[in-house]
Amino acid sequence: MEEAVGILEVYGLACAFLAADAGCKAASVRLEPFDKNKPANADALPVPLLVTVKFRGSVADVEAAMAAGEAMAESLTGVVQKHIIARPTEDTEKMLKLNAFDRN
């Protein structure tokens, strides 16, 4: 069965953990490893680290998890980007496995 993926990019690791927790409590989803990005303009951001939370599950569950995660993130440091991909292609699936937390 193909799973949808919800991608929620937020400001900061603590915000990512809280958004992920809210999303997992709201729907039957699983998490994939977080990703991080420190953009060139990091010093101008509310928190200098962007973290991406990835929810996996059915489209309906991912939508519910994303809504809960977004609400939590907005109450904290905020949301940078959010997207749901209903049926990621094989190539997209490969890219979703990459994450910067694996690197020093």
Buried (B, 14 or more C-beta within 10 A) or exposed (E): EEBBBBBBBBBBBEBBBBBBBBBBEBBEBEBBBBBBEEEEEEEEBEBEBBBBBBBBBBBEBBBBBBBBBBBBBEEBBBBBEBEBBEEBEEEEEEEBEEBBEEEE
